[in-house]
């Protein structure tokens, strides 16, 4: 999300919220029409989300958004095998949906009278 590593702060990495929010404002139009996975509550806060729930798909700022815990060692959420399983299932659903959407886009963008390779 940021162009450079902001350094350390406390137990983890610094997170310059003002800079992140400015970056989000430029990203949102580019992300329209996509499912956006945000890694961490601070990233979600930069998008303007208040108290996001992990693995819950919501509409926010015109985007389909899913928030996952940040994958750093500071976040212990990932230490619970049940959470890892839930996150894996969530991402699997999103992946399958994206593949289906891509197939639909390809089918609708290829004219029905287009030659088929190998025929």
Phi and psi restraints in degrees (value plus and minus 20) as a CYANA .aco file:
   2 UNK   PHI    -128.5   -88.5
   2 UNK   PSI     137.3   177.3
   3 UNK   PHI     -98.6   -58.6
   3 UNK   PSI     -41.9    -1.9
   4 UNK   PHI    -162.8  -122.8
   4 UNK   PSI     131.8   171.8
   5 UNK   PHI     -85.7   -45.7
   5 UNK   PSI     104.2   144.2
   6 UNK   PHI    -100.8   -60.8
   6 UNK   PSI     -25.8    14.2
   7 UNK   PHI      78.3   118.3
   7 UNK   PSI    -195.6  -155.6
   8 UNK   PHI    -113.0   -73.0
   8 UNK   PSI     134.3   174.3
   9 UNK   PHI    -175.8  -135.8
   9 UNK   PSI      99.8   139.8
  10 UNK   PHI      42.6    82.6
  10 UNK   PSI    -153.6  -113.6
  11 UNK   PHI    -100.9   -60.9
  11 UNK   PSI     -34.1     5.9
  12 UNK   PHI    -150.9  -110.9
  12 UNK   PSI    -170.9  -130.9
  13 UNK   PHI    -112.4   -72.4
  13 UNK   PSI     129.8   169.8
  14 UNK   PHI     -86.4   -46.4
  14 UNK   PSI     133.4   173.4
  15 UNK   PHI    -158.2  -118.2
  15 UNK   PSI      78.0   118.0
  16 UNK   PHI     -94.3   -54.3
  16 UNK   PSI      72.8   112.8
  17 UNK   PHI     -79.0   -39.0
  17 UNK   PSI     -61.8   -21.8
  18 UNK   PHI     -80.7   -40.7
  18 UNK   PSI     -65.5   -25.5
  19 UNK   PHI     -85.1   -45.1
  19 UNK   PSI     -60.9   -20.9
  20 UNK   PHI     -84.0   -44.0
  20 UNK   PSI     -63.3   -23.3
  21 UNK   PHI     -83.1   -43.1
  21 UNK   PSI     -60.0   -20.0
  22 UNK   PHI     -83.0   -43.0
  22 UNK   PSI     -59.9   -19.9
  23 UNK   PHI     -86.0   -46.0
  23 UNK   PSI     -59.6   -19.6
  24 UNK   PHI     -79.9   -39.9
  24 UNK   PSI     -63.0   -23.0
  25 UNK   PHI     -77.5   -37.5
  25 UNK   PSI     -53.8   -13.8
  26 UNK   PHI    -102.6   -62.6
  26 UNK   PSI     -43.4    -3.4
  27 UNK   PHI    -102.7   -62.7
  27 UNK   PSI     -56.0   -16.0
  28 UNK   PHI     -72.4   -32.4
  28 UNK   PSI     -68.2   -28.2
  29 UNK   PHI     -81.0   -41.0
  29 UNK   PSI     -53.4   -13.4
  30 UNK   PHI     -93.0   -53.0
  30 UNK   PSI     -43.3    -3.3
  31 UNK   PHI    -112.1   -72.1
  31 UNK   PSI     -26.5    13.5
  32 UNK   PHI     -74.0   -34.0
  32 UNK   PSI     117.1   157.1
  33 UNK   PHI      67.1   107.1
  33 UNK   PSI     -20.3    19.7
  34 UNK   PHI    -135.9   -95.9
  34 UNK   PSI     136.9   176.9
  35 UNK   PHI    -102.6   -62.6
  35 UNK   PSI     109.4   149.4
  36 UNK   PHI    -133.2   -93.2
  36 UNK   PSI     104.6   144.6
  37 UNK   PHI    -122.9   -82.9
  37 UNK   PSI      99.0   139.0
  38 UNK   PHI    -120.8   -80.8
  38 UNK   PSI     111.3   151.3
  39 UNK   PHI    -121.1   -81.1
  39 UNK   PSI      73.5   113.5
  40 UNK   PHI      92.2   132.2
  40 UNK   PSI     132.7   172.7
  41 UNK   PHI     -91.7   -51.7
  41 UNK   PSI     -48.0    -8.0
  42 UNK   PHI     -90.6   -50.6
  42 UNK   PSI     -57.4   -17.4
  43 UNK   PHI     -84.8   -44.8
  43 UNK   PSI     -62.9   -22.9
  44 UNK   PHI     -80.2   -40.2
  44 UNK   PSI     -60.2   -20.2
  45 UNK   PHI     -84.2   -44.2
  45 UNK   PSI     -56.3   -16.3
  46 UNK   PHI     -82.9   -42.9
  46 UNK   PSI     -50.3   -10.3
  47 UNK   PHI    -100.9   -60.9
  47 UNK   PSI     -22.0    18.0
  48 UNK   PHI      69.6   109.6
  48 UNK   PSI      -7.5    32.5
  49 UNK   PHI    -102.6   -62.6
  49 UNK   PSI     116.9   156.9
  50 UNK   PHI    -129.7   -89.7
  50 UNK   PSI     105.3   145.3
  51 UNK   PHI      30.1    70.1
  51 UNK   PSI      37.2    77.2
  52 UNK   PHI     -89.3   -49.3
  52 UNK   PSI     129.9   169.9
  53 UNK   PHI    -121.0   -81.0
  53 UNK   PSI     116.9   156.9
  54 UNK   PHI     -83.5   -43.5
  54 UNK   PSI     121.4   161.4
  55 UNK   PHI      48.4    88.4
  55 UNK   PSI      -9.9    30.1
  56 UNK   PHI    -120.0   -80.0
  56 UNK   PSI     104.5   144.5
  57 UNK   PHI    -105.6   -65.6
  57 UNK   PSI     104.8   144.8
  58 UNK   PHI    -155.6  -115.6
  58 UNK   PSI     139.9   179.9
  59 UNK   PHI    -110.8   -70.8
  59 UNK   PSI     108.2   148.2
  60 UNK   PHI    -169.1  -129.1
  60 UNK   PSI     106.6   146.6
  61 UNK   PHI      33.9    73.9
  61 UNK   PSI      14.6    54.6
  62 UNK   PHI      59.4    99.4
  62 UNK   PSI     -12.4    27.6
  63 UNK   PHI    -133.8   -93.8
  63 UNK   PSI     132.6   172.6
  64 UNK   PHI    -105.3   -65.3
  64 UNK   PSI      99.3   139.3
  65 UNK   PHI    -144.0  -104.0
  65 UNK   PSI     117.9   157.9
  66 UNK   PHI    -146.6  -106.6
  66 UNK   PSI     110.6   150.6
  67 UNK   PHI    -125.0   -85.0
  67 UNK   PSI     107.6   147.6
  68 UNK   PHI    -131.6   -91.6
  68 UNK   PSI     133.9   173.9
  69 UNK   PHI     -82.6   -42.6
  69 UNK   PSI     128.7   168.7
  70 UNK   PHI     -82.3   -42.3
  70 UNK   PSI     118.4   158.4
  71 UNK   PHI    -103.0   -63.0
  71 UNK   PSI       3.2    43.2
  72 UNK   PHI     -99.3   -59.3
  72 UNK   PSI     144.6   184.6
  73 UNK   PHI     -89.5   -49.5
  73 UNK   PSI     -36.3     3.7
  74 UNK   PHI     -89.9   -49.9
  74 UNK   PSI     -53.7   -13.7
  75 UNK   PHI    -103.8   -63.8
  75 UNK   PSI      95.4   135.4
  76 UNK   PHI    -105.3   -65.3
  76 UNK   PSI     -25.6    14.4
  77 UNK   PHI     -72.4   -32.4
  77 UNK   PSI     -59.0   -19.0
  78 UNK   PHI     -92.6   -52.6
  78 UNK   PSI     -30.6     9.4
  79 UNK   PHI     -95.9   -55.9
  79 UNK   PSI     -35.7     4.3
  80 UNK   PHI    -111.5   -71.5
  80 UNK   PSI      99.0   139.0
  81 UNK   PHI     -78.2   -38.2
  81 UNK   PSI     -52.5   -12.5
  82 UNK   PHI     -84.2   -44.2
  82 UNK   PSI     -58.6   -18.6
  83 UNK   PHI     -87.1   -47.1
  83 UNK   PSI     -60.8   -20.8
  84 UNK   PHI     -81.9   -41.9
  84 UNK   PSI     -62.1   -22.1
  85 UNK   PHI     -82.9   -42.9
  85 UNK   PSI     -64.9   -24.9
  86 UNK   PHI     -82.3   -42.3
  86 UNK   PSI     -63.4   -23.4
  87 UNK   PHI     -84.9   -44.9
  87 UNK   PSI     -60.4   -20.4
  88 UNK   PHI     -82.5   -42.5
  88 UNK   PSI     -63.5   -23.5
  89 UNK   PHI     -83.5   -43.5
  89 UNK   PSI     -62.7   -22.7
  90 UNK   PHI     -80.9   -40.9
  90 UNK   PSI     -69.0   -29.0
  91 UNK   PHI     -86.8   -46.8
  91 UNK   PSI     -54.0   -14.0
  92 UNK   PHI     -82.0   -42.0
  92 UNK   PSI     -62.8   -22.8
  93 UNK   PHI     -82.1   -42.1
  93 UNK   PSI     -65.4   -25.4
  94 UNK   PHI     -82.3   -42.3
  94 UNK   PSI     -61.6   -21.6
  95 UNK   PHI     -81.6   -41.6
  95 UNK   PSI     -67.4   -27.4
  96 UNK   PHI     -82.0   -42.0
  96 UNK   PSI     -61.7   -21.7
  97 UNK   PHI     -82.1   -42.1
  97 UNK   PSI     -62.9   -22.9
  98 UNK   PHI     -83.8   -43.8
  98 UNK   PSI     -60.7   -20.7
  99 UNK   PHI     -83.1   -43.1
  99 UNK   PSI     -63.4   -23.4
 100 UNK   PHI     -83.9   -43.9
 100 UNK   PSI     -62.4   -22.4
 101 UNK   PHI     -81.8   -41.8
 101 UNK   PSI     -62.3   -22.3
 102 UNK   PHI     -83.8   -43.8
 102 UNK   PSI     -61.0   -21.0
 103 UNK   PHI     -82.7   -42.7
 103 UNK   PSI     -62.4   -22.4
 104 UNK   PHI     -83.1   -43.1
 104 UNK   PSI     -63.1   -23.1
 105 UNK   PHI     -82.3   -42.3
 105 UNK   PSI     -62.3   -22.3
 106 UNK   PHI     -84.3   -44.3
 106 UNK   PSI     -63.9   -23.9
 107 UNK   PHI     -84.2   -44.2
 107 UNK   PSI     -57.8   -17.8
 108 UNK   PHI    -100.1   -60.1
 108 UNK   PSI     -37.1     2.9
 109 UNK   PHI    -115.0   -75.0
 109 UNK   PSI     -29.9    10.1
 110 UNK   PHI    -117.6   -77.6
 110 UNK   PSI     100.3   140.3
 111 UNK   PHI     -80.2   -40.2
 111 UNK   PSI     123.8   163.8
 112 UNK   PHI     -83.6   -43.6
 112 UNK   PSI     -43.8    -3.8
 113 UNK   PHI    -116.9   -76.9
 113 UNK   PSI      -9.5    30.5
 114 UNK   PHI     -88.4   -48.4
 114 UNK   PSI     121.0   161.0
 115 UNK   PHI     -86.5   -46.5
 115 UNK   PSI     125.2   165.2
 116 UNK   PHI    -118.8   -78.8
 116 UNK   PSI     110.2   150.2
 117 UNK   PHI     -79.3   -39.3
 117 UNK   PSI     116.3   156.3
 118 UNK   PHI      66.2   106.2
 118 UNK   PSI     -17.4    22.6
